[in-house]
Amino acid sequence: MMTHLLERFPVGLFDVTLFEATARLGGKILTQRFDTIPAIYEAGVAELYDYSNIGLDPLKTLVQELGLKAIPMHGYAVVLGDEILRSEHDFRRRFGLPSFRALNEFHKTCTALCSSSDYYEGHVAVDRQHPWAHRTFREVLDKIPDENARRYIEAAVRSDTATEPHLTSALNGLKNVVMDDPRYMRLYSIEGGIEKVVEGIVDGLKQTEIVRESRLIAMGRAADGRYRLRVRNHDRTVTCDFDRVVLALPHNWLGQIDFEDVPLRLAMQKHLARYDHPAHYLRVTVVFERPFWRGKVGGSYFLSDAFGGCCVYDEGLRHACEPYGVLGWLLAGSTAATLCNLGDRELIACALDSLPKSLAAGRGLFKEGRVHRWINTISGLPGGWDVQELRDRHMPAPVSDPGLHLVGDYLFDCTINGVFDSAEYVSEAILSEWRQRAYNEAAEGATSALATPTAKAGPLGSDYFDFYDGESPYEDSFEEHFDETYTVDLIHTIFRYSPPYRLLDCGSANGLTLQRFARKDVEAWGIEYSPYIYARTPEPWRARNIYGDVRKLPFDDGFFDFVYETCLCYLPEADLDTAISELFRVCRVGVFFGSITTDMTKEVIEAYELFEGIQTFSTLWEWSERFVRNGFRIATSDLKVLQRAWKIEIKANNGDFAWYPDMESMRYCFYVKPDAPPPRADQGAVSLG
Ligand SMILES: Cc1cc2nc3c(=O)[nH]c(=O)nc-3n(C[C@H](O)[C@H](O)[C@H](O)COP(=O)(O)OP(=O)(O)OC[C@H]3O[C@@H](n4cnc5c(N)ncnc54)[C@H](O)[C@@H]3O)c2cc1C
């Protein structure tokens, strides 16, 4: 996935070599064939998660781009002992109203404590402050006042957490409980096997050298400072040097590498200790002469309280195997770790023994059994007890080893979707850093385009404004580039507010925007830090265009409805929390974030020399982390709204370079306060056709 994402960058930017320890790519995505029947089954990863009903879903998009067919998966039944409960109504009939109420109450508590949008966004700041972040799952399960409800929930969730309730957080438990709610996500498989995703990715790789059967065993430094990797290939150890290394390995494999340099070894030890929450799976897959369970227990899978809680997949529903039937047991946690010491025959017998009485006759239909052991291969507490910010998670030693990134599912939620997110973050961070370095090197070589800052000219100097788009002064480029209709339309689309409202233009230069906004019935105010450009404010607008600092805004709390921000990137990173918390203080509804980001398109960055004067080089995703840390939330993930916003963006760029690479960028440009007042009733959503 990492190499797939890296290949989105322009050819020639870097050469990528991928080392894989084994002869096959795919790791725990493992689609296998039986010996006795011509059918396939999933021996590792069981399903993929679909978030497309909430917002953009990069994995689902990739699946579609690869031309693969998604097979929806559903499961409704839970087996408790010999009882098959086909739905929660069965549960009510069997255990009575008090148990049913306790079950519902627990689900309601979980959904109240984590909305589908918070679940989807998975923000560090939100997770950190969550009331269940520092309790164990055991503690909250034991508060369920009804034993039947508790047993049901424990059985249902165990195969997802893959660990014991006392070894994981209540927040992680909660997230695994809501996974079964289609408002949060849906499950799907891939026609022909989940491994098709890996094949599709590999087929598409054009610039990556793939070196199989080559296990990284040690990592140190060459004399020129580059990373020196020692790779074991059959009986040889090969040495190769690289400028940058991404270790896209799960926690268990990462621990097997020898980090030769002391600072990196110490940092990696710390990282590995922080994320050391081993969890286990064991898969037993059995072919039967026929699918004898159908009609008694339905769905693509059912949950069972056998083995302390396991999931049993009807493999034949996704990978055709008629007239046979295939059941796959996914055992989890310490049970899996303990039972893995048994031989295959005994494990298959245990699985067959676990069938409820009404299905026990199926044992006689046994045809073939397969066992796959996955001990210590995943995390029982992805993200750890104290969730780190994205950069800290992915860069274990930013000072001594800025050239090393980690990619791992254990840093997110221990799923394929999570590993994709992790890879996406790292690929963007690499591009960002590369662009910053290239810019700095070019700036060092050339005489600076910016005149030296003086007290009179402000931190950006005077040339910044005199050659605003590289050629003409601010006033001329303003006429060409500023469009108040664009801003007002986007605010309407995202926040559903239309004028009149009060807006702060943060980074307002000489206040020309104010009179343009006034044409739209927007009461705009400005704040500008450069005395040089501020001095050119026309007299009538001096009362509302204020000379000041975004880090200390001279306005009352909630004075503005919106902030239109274009200056944060010119501040040092250390000051950003202060500035964003000021924005949070003075606005009632939200912020339109318009600063320069390192993942804007190459064309626009180069054409307008956008990096001039920037002090904080960050991707949109990194900026979003800062906004959320300071109390904001991403304003919308709604696909339809984003599509409308993207349409406005494209229209505004008409005939010119696109500023942002894709629609997803729009998601990170707007932030709302969690307690923002709703728009007035007369302000319906704008229709843009
Ligand atoms: C039984 C089971 C069921 C699961 N079910 C699901 C599910 O339904 N849905 C879901 O989203 N996730 C599921 N997961 C989790 C999912 O498998 C992981 O999130 C995902 O595989 C992580 O991908 P990865 O590339 O980080 O690690 P892996 O898939 O483990 O791949 C790591 C690769 O690195 C190679 N390697 C290791 N060490 C070295 C080295 N030193 N040098 C070079 N190469 C090396 C390995 O050979 C392997 O190919 C399941 C996991 C298991 C075990």
PDBQT file of the ligand as one rigid body, heavy atoms in Angstrom, charges set to zero:
ROOT
HETATM    1  C1  LIG A 701      -6.568 -13.868  11.437  1.00  0.00    +0.000 C 
HETATM    2  C2  LIG A 701      -6.628 -12.407  11.189  1.00  0.00    +0.000 A 
HETATM    3  C3  LIG A 701      -7.807 -11.850  10.765  1.00  0.00    +0.000 A 
HETATM    4  C4  LIG A 701      -7.873 -10.502  10.497  1.00  0.00    +0.000 A 
HETATM    5  N1  LIG A 701      -9.049  -9.981  10.017  1.00  0.00    +0.000 NA
HETATM    6  C5  LIG A 701      -9.090  -8.706   9.610  1.00  0.00    +0.000 A 
HETATM    7  C6  LIG A 701     -10.261  -8.221   8.997  1.00  0.00    +0.000 A 
HETATM    8  O1  LIG A 701     -11.241  -8.913   8.871  1.00  0.00    +0.000 OA
HETATM    9  N2  LIG A 701     -10.247  -6.948   8.546  1.00  0.00    +0.000 N 
HETATM   10  C7  LIG A 701      -9.146  -6.147   8.669  1.00  0.00    +0.000 A 
HETATM   11  O2  LIG A 701      -9.171  -5.004   8.209  1.00  0.00    +0.000 OA
HETATM   12  N3  LIG A 701      -8.024  -6.590   9.284  1.00  0.00    +0.000 NA
HETATM   13  C8  LIG A 701      -7.974  -7.845   9.753  1.00  0.00    +0.000 A 
HETATM   14  N4  LIG A 701      -6.839  -8.310  10.367  1.00  0.00    +0.000 N 
HETATM   15  C9  LIG A 701      -5.728  -7.374  10.581  1.00  0.00    +0.000 C 
HETATM   16  C10 LIG A 701      -4.894  -7.225   9.314  1.00  0.00    +0.000 C 
HETATM   17  O3  LIG A 701      -4.392  -8.453   8.972  1.00  0.00    +0.000 OA
HETATM   18  C11 LIG A 701      -3.773  -6.243   9.507  1.00  0.00    +0.000 C 
HETATM   19  O4  LIG A 701      -4.307  -4.984   9.855  1.00  0.00    +0.000 OA
HETATM   20  C12 LIG A 701      -2.933  -6.045   8.241  1.00  0.00    +0.000 C 
HETATM   21  O5  LIG A 701      -2.598  -7.262   7.671  1.00  0.00    +0.000 OA
HETATM   22  C13 LIG A 701      -1.684  -5.263   8.572  1.00  0.00    +0.000 C 
HETATM   23  O6  LIG A 701      -0.898  -5.133   7.419  1.00  0.00    +0.000 OA
HETATM   24  P1  LIG A 701       0.676  -5.007   7.492  1.00  0.00    +0.000 P 
HETATM   25  O7  LIG A 701       1.141  -4.846   6.102  1.00  0.00    +0.000 OA
HETATM   26  O8  LIG A 701       1.040  -3.979   8.493  1.00  0.00    +0.000 OA
HETATM   27  O9  LIG A 701       1.171  -6.369   8.107  1.00  0.00    +0.000 OA
HETATM   28  P2  LIG A 701       1.199  -7.810   7.470  1.00  0.00    +0.000 P 
HETATM   29  O10 LIG A 701      -0.046  -8.077   6.722  1.00  0.00    +0.000 OA
HETATM   30  O11 LIG A 701       1.517  -8.723   8.590  1.00  0.00    +0.000 OA
HETATM   31  O12 LIG A 701       2.397  -7.772   6.439  1.00  0.00    +0.000 OA
HETATM   32  C14 LIG A 701       3.717  -7.638   6.880  1.00  0.00    +0.000 C 
HETATM   33  C15 LIG A 701       4.649  -8.151   5.797  1.00  0.00    +0.000 C 
HETATM   34  O13 LIG A 701       5.967  -7.830   6.167  1.00  0.00    +0.000 OA
HETATM   35  C16 LIG A 701       6.791  -8.950   5.908  1.00  0.00    +0.000 C 
HETATM   36  N5  LIG A 701       7.959  -8.850   6.800  1.00  0.00    +0.000 N 
HETATM   37  C17 LIG A 701       8.014  -9.083   8.127  1.00  0.00    +0.000 A 
HETATM   38  N6  LIG A 701       9.241  -8.815   8.603  1.00  0.00    +0.000 NA
HETATM   39  C18 LIG A 701       9.981  -8.389   7.571  1.00  0.00    +0.000 A 
HETATM   40  C19 LIG A 701      11.322  -7.957   7.432  1.00  0.00    +0.000 A 
HETATM   41  N7  LIG A 701      12.146  -7.884   8.462  1.00  0.00    +0.000 N 
HETATM   42  N8  LIG A 701      11.767  -7.596   6.202  1.00  0.00    +0.000 NA
HETATM   43  C20 LIG A 701      10.936  -7.635   5.131  1.00  0.00    +0.000 A 
HETATM   44  N9  LIG A 701       9.655  -8.035   5.216  1.00  0.00    +0.000 NA
HETATM   45  C21 LIG A 701       9.170  -8.398   6.417  1.00  0.00    +0.000 A 
HETATM   46  C22 LIG A 701       5.915 -10.135   6.190  1.00  0.00    +0.000 C 
HETATM   47  O14 LIG A 701       6.404 -11.288   5.550  1.00  0.00    +0.000 OA
HETATM   48  C23 LIG A 701       4.592  -9.647   5.625  1.00  0.00    +0.000 C 
HETATM   49  O15 LIG A 701       4.474  -9.944   4.265  1.00  0.00    +0.000 OA
HETATM   50  C24 LIG A 701      -6.743  -9.679  10.689  1.00  0.00    +0.000 A 
HETATM   51  C25 LIG A 701      -5.550 -10.245  11.154  1.00  0.00    +0.000 A 
HETATM   52  C26 LIG A 701      -5.511 -11.591  11.397  1.00  0.00    +0.000 A 
HETATM   53  C27 LIG A 701      -4.232 -12.181  11.893  1.00  0.00    +0.000 C 
ENDROOT
TORSDOF 0
